[in-house]
Amino acid sequence: MNKGIVMVLLMVLAVSCQKKDMLYYITVEDSNTMNCYNQAPIIIPICNEKDSVYCCTLPRAFYYRFGIYLFTEEEFSKMLYKRMVENDFIKVSDQVFLEMKNENEIVKEDEEVLKIYKTQGILKVLEKYTNQYGELFYETTPIDTRNYIYYLAFINHIYFYWDDEGGPGFFLDHTILKQIKKDNEED
């Protein structure tokens, strides 16, 4: 067998076996499945001509909000993932920017949450604002506070997922819940 062919096969095997990170999974793979109900909220840096912010939205919702379909949803998701990893701000029209502001998808600092985060860390924030199942108190927590908690969790590589069978609501992964319980036992 030709050495070149063997090298190409080994490279293809190595790339296909490479484990994708969780952000890639929730932004690209999970976003492009037919069942979009298990999507996780993501934090996307956006800007217009005058301002820049982080917005909290679902990958598929962000794709459809743009309204121009020059790319497939999968291509768009891959580009979005790359921009988020590089923390590049995505330029959007003033109309899209205002829509996101009007729909309360902009991340705004919450002083109470920030104080807990700075003094005790992300797990204490999640302990305070989620129930024993890892659900963020959706009905009683204001949207600005929820978005800020999603943001802090997101920058710490902790992702919520949607579940409408037990809730509906956004829930934490069970491994994070175990870590919160473990930290409480150590205190």
C-alpha atoms as an extended CHARMM CRD file, in Angstrom:
* protein
*
       187  EXT
         1         1  MET       CA              0.0000000000        0.0000000000        0.0000000000  PROA      1               0.0000000000
         2         2  ASN       CA              1.2480000000        3.4790000000       -0.8150000000  PROA      2               0.0000000000
         3         3  LYS       CA              2.6870000000        5.3840000000        2.1990000000  PROA      3               0.0000000000
         4         4  GLY       CA              0.7860000000        8.5180000000        1.1620000000  PROA      4               0.0000000000
         5         5  ILE       CA             -2.5540000000        6.7110000000        1.2510000000  PROA      5               0.0000000000
         6         6  VAL       CA             -1.7640000000        5.2390000000        4.6750000000  PROA      6               0.0000000000
         7         7  MET       CA             -0.8660000000        8.7090000000        6.0140000000  PROA      7               0.0000000000
         8         8  VAL       CA             -4.0930000000       10.2080000000        4.6660000000  PROA      8               0.0000000000
         9         9  LEU       CA             -6.1400000000        7.3890000000        6.2090000000  PROA      9               0.0000000000
        10        10  LEU       CA             -4.4070000000        7.8850000000        9.5760000000  PROA      10              0.0000000000
        11        11  MET       CA             -5.0450000000       11.6330000000        9.4700000000  PROA      11              0.0000000000
        12        12  VAL       CA             -8.7270000000       11.1140000000        8.6170000000  PROA      12              0.0000000000
        13        13  LEU       CA             -9.0250000000        8.6030000000       11.4590000000  PROA      13              0.0000000000
        14        14  ALA       CA             -7.3360000000       10.9670000000       13.9260000000  PROA      14              0.0000000000
        15        15  VAL       CA             -9.5700000000       13.8840000000       12.9690000000  PROA      15              0.0000000000
        16        16  SER       CA            -12.7640000000       11.8280000000       13.0630000000  PROA      16              0.0000000000
        17        17  CYS       CA            -11.8900000000       10.4070000000       16.5000000000  PROA      17              0.0000000000
        18        18  GLN       CA            -11.0520000000       13.8060000000       17.9260000000  PROA      18              0.0000000000
        19        19  LYS       CA            -13.4310000000       14.6580000000       20.7510000000  PROA      19              0.0000000000
        20        20  LYS       CA            -15.3900000000       17.8340000000       20.2220000000  PROA      20              0.0000000000
        21        21  ASP       CA            -15.8140000000       20.1920000000       23.1410000000  PROA      21              0.0000000000
        22        22  MET       CA            -19.1910000000       20.7740000000       24.7360000000  PROA      22              0.0000000000
        23        23  LEU       CA            -19.5520000000       24.2750000000       23.2480000000  PROA      23              0.0000000000
        24        24  TYR       CA            -19.1490000000       22.7710000000       19.7750000000  PROA      24              0.0000000000
        25        25  TYR       CA            -21.7520000000       20.1650000000       20.6160000000  PROA      25              0.0000000000
        26        26  ILE       CA            -24.3970000000       22.6260000000       21.8170000000  PROA      26              0.0000000000
        27        27  THR       CA            -23.6970000000       25.2040000000       19.1120000000  PROA      27              0.0000000000
        28        28  VAL       CA            -23.2670000000       22.9740000000       16.0690000000  PROA      28              0.0000000000
        29        29  GLU       CA            -24.2790000000       19.3630000000       16.5670000000  PROA      29              0.0000000000
        30        30  ASP       CA            -27.1920000000       19.7520000000       18.9620000000  PROA      30              0.0000000000
        31        31  SER       CA            -28.4270000000       22.8420000000       17.1510000000  PROA      31              0.0000000000
        32        32  ASN       CA            -28.7080000000       21.0080000000       13.8520000000  PROA      32              0.0000000000
        33        33  THR       CA            -30.6640000000       17.9870000000       15.0000000000  PROA      33              0.0000000000
        34        34  MET       CA            -34.2720000000       17.7310000000       14.0210000000  PROA      34              0.0000000000
        35        35  ASN       CA            -35.2970000000       17.7730000000       17.6880000000  PROA      35              0.0000000000
        36        36  CYS       CA            -34.2740000000       21.2960000000       18.6530000000  PROA      36              0.0000000000
        37        37  TYR       CA            -35.9860000000       21.2220000000       22.0460000000  PROA      37              0.0000000000
        38        38  ASN       CA            -32.8340000000       20.2000000000       23.8890000000  PROA      38              0.0000000000
        39        39  GLN       CA            -30.8500000000       23.2710000000       22.9160000000  PROA      39              0.0000000000
        40        40  ALA       CA            -28.7920000000       25.1670000000       25.4470000000  PROA      40              0.0000000000
        41        41  PRO       CA            -28.7740000000       28.9460000000       25.7610000000  PROA      41              0.0000000000
        42        42  ILE       CA            -25.5030000000       30.3570000000       24.4290000000  PROA      42              0.0000000000
        43        43  ILE       CA            -23.8370000000       33.7080000000       24.8980000000  PROA      43              0.0000000000
        44        44  ILE       CA            -23.0210000000       35.4890000000       21.6360000000  PROA      44              0.0000000000
        45        45  PRO       CA            -20.9860000000       38.6910000000       21.4000000000  PROA      45              0.0000000000
        46        46  ILE       CA            -22.8040000000       41.0380000000       18.9810000000  PROA      46              0.0000000000
        47        47  CYS       CA            -22.3380000000       44.6120000000       17.8810000000  PROA      47              0.0000000000
        48        48  ASN       CA            -23.9010000000       47.2030000000       15.6170000000  PROA      48              0.0000000000
        49        49  GLU       CA            -22.4660000000       50.5310000000       14.4780000000  PROA      49              0.0000000000
        50        50  LYS       CA            -22.8120000000       52.1280000000       17.9230000000  PROA      50              0.0000000000
        51        51  ASP       CA            -22.7190000000       49.4940000000       20.6430000000  PROA      51              0.0000000000
        52        52  SER       CA            -21.6170000000       45.9910000000       21.5840000000  PROA      52              0.0000000000
        53        53  VAL       CA            -23.1750000000       43.5320000000       24.0180000000  PROA      53              0.0000000000
        54        54  TYR       CA            -23.4490000000       39.8730000000       24.8380000000  PROA      54              0.0000000000
        55        55  CYS       CA            -26.7720000000       38.2810000000       24.0760000000  PROA      55              0.0000000000
        56        56  CYS       CA            -28.2800000000       35.1370000000       25.5270000000  PROA      56              0.0000000000
        57        57  THR       CA            -30.2010000000       33.1050000000       22.9700000000  PROA      57              0.0000000000
        58        58  LEU       CA            -30.5320000000       29.6800000000       21.3950000000  PROA      58              0.0000000000
        59        59  PRO       CA            -28.3220000000       28.8820000000       18.3670000000  PROA      59              0.0000000000
        60        60  ARG       CA            -31.2810000000       28.1020000000       16.1120000000  PROA      60              0.0000000000
        61        61  ALA       CA            -33.1380000000       31.2650000000       17.1690000000  PROA      61              0.0000000000
        62        62  PHE       CA            -30.0670000000       33.3460000000       16.3330000000  PROA      62              0.0000000000
        63        63  TYR       CA            -29.8240000000       31.7260000000       12.8970000000  PROA      63              0.0000000000
        64        64  TYR       CA            -33.4510000000       32.4710000000       12.0730000000  PROA      64              0.0000000000
        65        65  ARG       CA            -33.2530000000       35.9980000000       13.4470000000  PROA      65              0.0000000000
        66        66  PHE       CA            -30.7090000000       36.9700000000       10.7980000000  PROA      66              0.0000000000
        67        67  GLY       CA            -33.2190000000       36.2690000000        8.0630000000  PROA      67              0.0000000000
        68        68  ILE       CA            -30.6480000000       35.8030000000        5.2720000000  PROA      68              0.0000000000
        69        69  TYR       CA            -29.9720000000       32.2470000000        4.3310000000  PROA      69              0.0000000000
        70        70  LEU       CA            -26.7060000000       32.4430000000        2.4430000000  PROA      70              0.0000000000
        71        71  PHE       CA            -25.4850000000       29.5230000000        4.5410000000  PROA      71              0.0000000000
        72        72  THR       CA            -27.1040000000       26.3510000000        5.7120000000  PROA      72              0.0000000000
        73        73  GLU       CA            -27.9130000000       26.2180000000        9.3920000000  PROA      73              0.0000000000
        74        74  GLU       CA            -24.9780000000       23.8380000000        9.9260000000  PROA      74              0.0000000000
        75        75  GLU       CA            -22.5170000000       26.1510000000        8.1170000000  PROA      75              0.0000000000
        76        76  PHE       CA            -23.8390000000       29.0950000000       10.1130000000  PROA      76              0.0000000000
        77        77  SER       CA            -23.5070000000       27.1430000000       13.3830000000  PROA      77              0.0000000000
        78        78  LYS       CA            -19.8880000000       26.2490000000       12.6200000000  PROA      78              0.0000000000
        79        79  MET       CA            -19.0460000000       29.8850000000       11.8480000000  PROA      79              0.0000000000
        80        80  LEU       CA            -20.8670000000       30.9950000000       14.9930000000  PROA      80              0.0000000000
        81        81  TYR       CA            -18.8910000000       28.4970000000       17.0760000000  PROA      81              0.0000000000
        82        82  LYS       CA            -15.6020000000       29.7560000000       15.6500000000  PROA      82              0.0000000000
        83        83  ARG       CA            -16.5170000000       33.3810000000       16.3870000000  PROA      83              0.0000000000
        84        84  MET       CA            -17.5790000000       32.5420000000       19.9400000000  PROA      84              0.0000000000
        85        85  VAL       CA            -14.3590000000       30.6250000000       20.6520000000  PROA      85              0.0000000000
        86        86  GLU       CA            -12.3500000000       33.5860000000       19.3700000000  PROA      86              0.0000000000
        87        87  ASN       CA            -14.6650000000       36.0040000000       21.2680000000  PROA      87              0.0000000000
        88        88  ASP       CA            -15.1530000000       37.9570000000       18.0400000000  PROA      88              0.0000000000
        89        89  PHE       CA            -18.1370000000       40.2430000000       18.0310000000  PROA      89              0.0000000000
        90        90  ILE       CA            -20.6300000000       39.4790000000       15.3060000000  PROA      90              0.0000000000
        91        91  LYS       CA            -21.8300000000       42.5590000000       13.5030000000  PROA      91              0.0000000000
        92        92  VAL       CA            -25.6050000000       42.6660000000       13.1870000000  PROA      92              0.0000000000
        93        93  SER       CA            -27.9670000000       45.2120000000       11.7440000000  PROA      93              0.0000000000
        94        94  ASP       CA            -29.4570000000       47.8820000000       13.9750000000  PROA      94              0.0000000000
        95        95  GLN       CA            -32.8200000000       46.1590000000       13.5420000000  PROA      95              0.0000000000
        96        96  VAL       CA            -31.5310000000       42.7910000000       14.8320000000  PROA      96              0.0000000000
        97        97  PHE       CA            -29.6660000000       44.5520000000       17.6510000000  PROA      97              0.0000000000
        98        98  LEU       CA            -32.8340000000       46.3700000000       18.7500000000  PROA      98              0.0000000000
        99        99  GLU       CA            -34.9250000000       43.2150000000       18.4430000000  PROA      99              0.0000000000
       100       100  MET       CA            -32.5970000000       41.3900000000       20.7820000000  PROA      100             0.0000000000
       101       101  LYS       CA            -32.6660000000       44.2780000000       23.2450000000  PROA      101             0.0000000000
       102       102  ASN       CA            -36.4670000000       44.4800000000       23.0940000000  PROA      102             0.0000000000
       103       103  GLU       CA            -36.8160000000       40.7470000000       23.6460000000  PROA      103             0.0000000000
       104       104  ASN       CA            -34.5720000000       40.9530000000       26.7170000000  PROA      104             0.0000000000
       105       105  GLU       CA            -31.8370000000       38.7670000000       25.2740000000  PROA      105             0.0000000000
       106       106  ILE       CA            -29.0540000000       41.1680000000       26.2470000000  PROA      106             0.0000000000
       107       107  VAL       CA            -26.8610000000       40.1770000000       29.1960000000  PROA      107             0.0000000000
       108       108  LYS       CA            -26.9100000000       42.8090000000       31.9230000000  PROA      108             0.0000000000
       109       109  GLU       CA            -24.8440000000       42.6880000000       35.0990000000  PROA      109             0.0000000000
       110       110  ASP       CA            -26.7680000000       41.7360000000       38.2290000000  PROA      110             0.0000000000
       111       111  GLU       CA            -25.0910000000       43.1290000000       41.3600000000  PROA      111             0.0000000000
       112       112  GLU       CA            -26.3850000000       40.4730000000       43.7810000000  PROA      112             0.0000000000
       113       113  VAL       CA            -25.3500000000       37.5910000000       41.5240000000  PROA      113             0.0000000000
       114       114  LEU       CA            -21.9920000000       39.2210000000       40.8020000000  PROA      114             0.0000000000
       115       115  LYS       CA            -21.2680000000       39.6330000000       44.5260000000  PROA      115             0.0000000000
       116       116  ILE       CA            -21.8760000000       35.9190000000       45.1590000000  PROA      116             0.0000000000
       117       117  TYR       CA            -19.8290000000       35.0080000000       42.0890000000  PROA      117             0.0000000000
       118       118  LYS       CA            -16.8420000000       37.1370000000       43.1040000000  PROA      118             0.0000000000
       119       119  THR       CA            -16.7950000000       35.9740000000       46.7080000000  PROA      119             0.0000000000
       120       120  GLN       CA            -17.9140000000       32.3390000000       46.4580000000  PROA      120             0.0000000000
       121       121  GLY       CA            -17.7140000000       31.2610000000       42.8310000000  PROA      121             0.0000000000
       122       122  ILE       CA            -20.0420000000       29.9600000000       40.1670000000  PROA      122             0.0000000000
       123       123  LEU       CA            -21.1410000000       26.8450000000       42.0700000000  PROA      123             0.0000000000
       124       124  LYS       CA            -22.5420000000       28.9860000000       44.9030000000  PROA      124             0.0000000000
       125       125  VAL       CA            -24.4440000000       31.0970000000       42.3590000000  PROA      125             0.0000000000
       126       126  LEU       CA            -25.9100000000       27.9600000000       40.8360000000  PROA      126             0.0000000000
       127       127  GLU       CA            -26.7020000000       26.5330000000       44.2670000000  PROA      127             0.0000000000
       128       128  LYS       CA            -28.6290000000       29.6700000000       45.2140000000  PROA      128             0.0000000000
       129       129  TYR       CA            -30.5750000000       30.0940000000       41.9670000000  PROA      129             0.0000000000
       130       130  THR       CA            -31.3830000000       26.4950000000       41.0170000000  PROA      130             0.0000000000
       131       131  ASN       CA            -33.5320000000       23.8640000000       42.6900000000  PROA      131             0.0000000000
       132       132  GLN       CA            -32.4590000000       20.3250000000       43.6480000000  PROA      132             0.0000000000
       133       133  TYR       CA            -33.0020000000       19.2050000000       40.0370000000  PROA      133             0.0000000000
       134       134  GLY       CA            -30.7200000000       21.8960000000       38.6350000000  PROA      134             0.0000000000
       135       135  GLU       CA            -33.5560000000       23.9630000000       37.2270000000  PROA      135             0.0000000000
       136       136  LEU       CA            -33.0900000000       27.7060000000       37.2270000000  PROA      136             0.0000000000
       137       137  PHE       CA            -36.1010000000       29.1870000000       39.0050000000  PROA      137             0.0000000000
       138       138  TYR       CA            -37.6610000000       30.2820000000       35.7350000000  PROA      138             0.0000000000
       139       139  GLU       CA            -40.9170000000       31.7260000000       36.9940000000  PROA      139             0.0000000000
       140       140  THR       CA            -39.5430000000       33.6710000000       39.9810000000  PROA      140             0.0000000000
       141       141  THR       CA            -36.1540000000       34.8100000000       38.6530000000  PROA      141             0.0000000000
       142       142  PRO       CA            -36.2450000000       38.0080000000       36.5580000000  PROA      142             0.0000000000
       143       143  ILE       CA            -35.0720000000       37.5870000000       32.9680000000  PROA      143             0.0000000000
       144       144  ASP       CA            -32.0620000000       39.9020000000       33.4150000000  PROA      144             0.0000000000
       145       145  THR       CA            -30.9100000000       37.8150000000       36.3870000000  PROA      145             0.0000000000
       146       146  ARG       CA            -31.4350000000       34.5720000000       34.4580000000  PROA      146             0.0000000000
       147       147  ASN       CA            -29.4500000000       35.8700000000       31.4840000000  PROA      147             0.0000000000
       148       148  TYR       CA            -26.6150000000       36.9340000000       33.7830000000  PROA      148             0.0000000000
       149       149  ILE       CA            -26.5540000000       33.5210000000       35.4750000000  PROA      149             0.0000000000
       150       150  TYR       CA            -26.5010000000       31.8240000000       32.0560000000  PROA      150             0.0000000000
       151       151  TYR       CA            -23.6380000000       34.1580000000       31.1070000000  PROA      151             0.0000000000
       152       152  LEU       CA            -21.5630000000       33.3870000000       34.2300000000  PROA      152             0.0000000000
       153       153  ALA       CA            -22.1850000000       29.6600000000       33.8330000000  PROA      153             0.0000000000
       154       154  PHE       CA            -21.3430000000       29.8870000000       30.1210000000  PROA      154             0.0000000000
       155       155  ILE       CA            -17.9800000000       31.5950000000       30.6680000000  PROA      155             0.0000000000
       156       156  ASN       CA            -17.1930000000       28.8370000000       33.1730000000  PROA      156             0.0000000000
       157       157  HSD       CA            -18.0650000000       26.1550000000       30.5820000000  PROA      157             0.0000000000
       158       158  ILE       CA            -21.2320000000       25.1250000000       32.4050000000  PROA      158             0.0000000000
       159       159  TYR       CA            -24.2370000000       24.7800000000       30.1330000000  PROA      159             0.0000000000
       160       160  PHE       CA            -27.9490000000       24.5280000000       30.8170000000  PROA      160             0.0000000000
       161       161  TYR       CA            -30.2010000000       22.3960000000       28.6560000000  PROA      161             0.0000000000
       162       162  TRP       CA            -33.9130000000       22.6110000000       27.8980000000  PROA      162             0.0000000000
       163       163  ASP       CA            -36.2300000000       19.9410000000       29.2100000000  PROA      163             0.0000000000
       164       164  ASP       CA            -39.9580000000       20.2180000000       28.8020000000  PROA      164             0.0000000000
       165       165  GLU       CA            -40.7380000000       16.8250000000       30.3280000000  PROA      165             0.0000000000
       166       166  GLY       CA            -39.6300000000       17.7120000000       33.8380000000  PROA      166             0.0000000000
       167       167  GLY       CA            -40.4330000000       21.3520000000       33.6860000000  PROA      167             0.0000000000
       168       168  PRO       CA            -40.3940000000       23.0010000000       31.1370000000  PROA      168             0.0000000000
       169       169  GLY       CA            -37.2320000000       24.9010000000       31.8910000000  PROA      169             0.0000000000
       170       170  PHE       CA            -33.4750000000       25.0620000000       31.5850000000  PROA      170             0.0000000000
       171       171  PHE       CA            -31.6110000000       22.5470000000       33.7360000000  PROA      171             0.0000000000
       172       172  LEU       CA            -28.0110000000       21.9090000000       34.7440000000  PROA      172             0.0000000000
       173       173  ASP       CA            -26.1870000000       18.7170000000       33.8720000000  PROA      173             0.0000000000
       174       174  HSD       CA            -26.2550000000       16.0950000000       36.6600000000  PROA      174             0.0000000000
       175       175  THR       CA            -22.4510000000       16.2040000000       37.0480000000  PROA      175             0.0000000000
       176       176  ILE       CA            -22.6230000000       19.8800000000       38.0300000000  PROA      176             0.0000000000
       177       177  LEU       CA            -25.3670000000       19.0730000000       40.5280000000  PROA      177             0.0000000000
       178       178  LYS       CA            -23.0990000000       16.4070000000       42.0720000000  PROA      178             0.0000000000
       179       179  GLN       CA            -20.2960000000       18.9740000000       42.3380000000  PROA      179             0.0000000000
       180       180  ILE       CA            -22.5910000000       21.4820000000       44.0680000000  PROA      180             0.0000000000
       181       181  LYS       CA            -23.7070000000       18.8070000000       46.5610000000  PROA      181             0.0000000000
       182       182  LYS       CA            -20.0860000000       17.7580000000       47.1530000000  PROA      182             0.0000000000
       183       183  ASP       CA            -19.0520000000       21.3560000000       47.8170000000  PROA      183             0.0000000000
       184       184  ASN       CA            -21.9320000000       21.7210000000       50.3020000000  PROA      184             0.0000000000
       185       185  GLU       CA            -20.8180000000       18.6010000000       52.1650000000  PROA      185             0.0000000000
       186       186  GLU       CA            -17.2810000000       19.9910000000       52.4710000000  PROA      186             0.0000000000
       187       187  ASP       CA            -18.5080000000       23.3180000000       53.9510000000  PROA      187             0.0000000000
